[in-house]
Amino acid sequence: MTEEKRYDTILYSIENKIAKVYLNRPEVHNAFNEVMIAELTDVFTRITKEDETRVVVLTGKGESFCAGADLNWMKRMINFSYEQNLEDSLKLSELFYLMYSLPKPIIAAVNGAAIGGGTGLVAVCDIAIASDNAKFSLSEVKLGLVPACISPYVIRKVGEGQAREFFLTGERVTAQKALELGLVNQVVPLTQLPMAVEEKVKQLLSSGPKAIAMCKELLKNVPGMSFDQAKTYTAEMIASMRIGDEGQEGMSAFLEKRKPKWTN
């Protein structure tokens, strides 16, 4: 295992092509503040550039995944001007977009409560596996606020109809309800969470890394396109993938009944 850099609010390591990012403020249930936002932005920017990293796992230390915004940070924000609030909020928006558009898949291992922005972190991940004791809530309305920065990702994840109830009530839902909403992909007992994540990692590592990156581009871009735009965009993408090194290797491996080189 190689530690890349030391951080104050997160832990980060790479082992066997897997980057692991732990939210590491268990004493406040991994609530985020401006320091954690900056450190997560730094680490995901680094991961984007690291060829050795194929899959990212995001989870929390202690009993919670992420309790949302830190109370002390929120106290300071009460006295912020509009300009200061905008600057602060843009940093959070940029982090969510960075994670959502990362060319490598991110698995959220939701080991406990994910509240407010913590639910947003789940929504920007590609796959979310939750322990059966996890709880989820967009509780911003209870504070007279709104789940603004995370709304594009939650709405895409669960659909507008589900998001309306989730946003407006601030209801706290169980892991099973989150599964029914489409917010998470799988629910397992807490003791089985590491094994479930490991199995999903294996599935992702068996796929072509460039193909995964291009799938994420499709998922990001196609919903906003007309059918006329999409037909050209998608045809050009598959044509370029077929003649590319990875596509050539994958098709050759299939025809020759062997594993492709990227699985080594």
N, C-alpha and C positions, 0 to 999 in steps of 0.2 A: 504494500500500500504506500502511495506517495502523497504526502500532504503538500498541497500547492502553496498555501498561504494561510496565515493565522488571521482570524477575524474575532471581533468582540462579541457579536450576537449570533453568529452561525458557525457551524463546523463544516468543513469541506474536504473531501478526499476522493481519489481516483484509484480504483482497483479493478483489474481485468476488464477494462473498457467501460466500467460503470462509475459515473460520478455520483457521489452521495452528498446531499446538502441537508444538514440538520438545522432547523430553527432552534437556537440554543439559549433561550431565556426561560427555562422551566419555572423559575420562581415567580414569573408573571404570566404563566401559561403561554409563553412564546408570543406575547403581544408584540406588535411591531411598532417601531418609532423611526425617526429620520435616519438613525444609524443603521438599523436593520435594512431599511429600504435601500440605502446607499451600498451596503455590503452585498445584498442580494443582486443588485444591479451590476456590481463589479464581478461577482462570481458567474452570473449567467452570460455576461459579456465575454469573460474568459472561456467559458465552456463553448461558446459559439465558434471560437477560433482554434479549439483543441481537436486535432484530428484523431487523437487516441480515444476520445470520449465518444461512445456510441449511444448510451442511454443515461438518463438522469433520474435519480430517485430523490424525491423531496419528502421529508417527514419532520416530526417534532421530537424534541427531547422531553422526557417527563410524561405527564398524564395527558397533555393536550397537544393538538396539532397547532392551532393558532387561535388566540382569543380576540383577534382583531387589533384595533388601535390601542396603544398603550395609554393609560389614564393620565400619566404625567405629561405625555406629549400632547394629549388633548387639552389639558389645563393651560399649557403654553399657547395653544392655538386660539383660545378664547380671546386673547389680546392681540392676535395677528391682524394686520390690515388685509384688505381684499387682495392686494398685490402679493403679500407674503403668503396668504392662503393659496392663491393661484400657483405660485412657484412651488409650494409644498405639494399640492395636489398633482401637478404635472409630473413630478418625480415618481409618484405612485402610479400614475397612468402609464408612464414610460416603462416602468418595471413590468406591469401586467402585459403590455404589448410585446416587450422583449421576450418574456417567457412564452406567451402564446405563439409567437412567430419563430421561436427557436428552431433551427433546422434539425435538432435531435429530439427524440421523444422524451417527455417528462412523465414519470409515474408519481402520483401523489399517494403516499402511504399514510392514510389518515388514521392516526393512532389515538385520536380523542376528539374533543370539541373543536369545531372550526366555525368561528363566529364572525359575522361582519366581513371584514377584509380577509379573514381566514377562509371563509367560503369562496371569496374571490380567488384566492391562491389555488383552491381546488379546481375552480372553473377554468383557469387558464392552463391547467395541466391536460395532457392528451388522454391519460387514463387515470382514473382514481379508484383505489381499492381502500375500503374503509373497514375498520374494526367495528364489530356489532355494538360497541358501547359509544361510538362517535355520535355527536350531535351537531346540527347545522342550523344556522339562522342568519338572515339578513336583518339584523336588529337595529339598523340605523334609524328607522322611523320612530323607535321608542325614545330616541334622543333628539327628535326634531330634525333629523338629517336624512339623507338619501344615499342608497348604494350606487353612487354616480360612476366612479372610476371603474367599478367591476361590472357595471350593467351590460356592456356589450357582450361580455364573455358568458355571463350567467344566462342572458336571453338566448344566445346561440346554443348554449348547452341544454337548457331545459325547455325552450320555446316560450313565446310571449304569454300564452294562456297560463302556464304554470308559474311563470315569473310574476305575473300580476298578483297572484295570491301571496307568493313568497315575499315580494317587495312591500306590499301594502299592509300586511298583517305583522310582519316581523316575527312570525311564528317560529318556534324552535322545533325542528323535525328530527326524527330518529334516522339512523343509518338506513333502515329498511325503506322509509319514506323517501329518503334521498335517492335510493336505488330506483324506486318507482318513478320519481321525477326525472331521472336521467342525469342527475348531478354526479353520481358515482356509478362505476361499472360493475362493482362486485363488493359484497359484504361478507366478511369472514370473522370468526372469533379472534380476539386480540392475539392469542397465542399463535394463531396460524397466519397472521399478517405477513411476517417475513417470508414464509414459504410461498404464499400467494404472489407476493411481489417478485420473488426469485423466479417463479414459473413464468410470469409475464415478461420479465427481463430476457429469459431464454428465447421466448417467442420473437421478441424484437431483435435480438442479436442474430437470429437466423435469417432475417430479411436484409436486403441490400440497403446500406446506409444512405446512398444517394436517392434510392427509390423512396425511402421513408421521408427524406427531406422534401422531395417533390410532392409526395402525398400531402404533406403539411401545407405546401404552396397551393395545391388544389383546394384543400379545405378552407384556406384563408380567402382565396380569390374567387372561386366559382360562384359562391352564393350571391355575390354582388354583380354578377355578369348577366347580360341578356343571353338567351339561347344562341343568338347569332354570334355574339362575342365568344361564348364558351366553346362553340364548335371549332373555331379556328384555334383558340388558345389550347384546348385539350389535344387536338390533332397534332399541333406543333410540338407539344410536350412529349407525347408518346413516340413521335417520329424521332426526336432527338435522343430519347432514352434508348430506343432500339439500336441506334448506331453507336451509342456511347459504350465505354469500356465495361461498365457494370452490367448493362443490359446484355451485351455480347457474352460476358462471362456467365451470367445467369441462365441465358437460353442454352448456351453450350453445355453447362453443367446439367441442365435438365435433360437434354438430348443424350448426353453421355452417361446419364444415371449416376452422377457423382454430386458431392456437395460443392457449392460455389466457394471460391477462395475466401470470401469475407467471413465465413463461419469458422475459419481456423483461429 
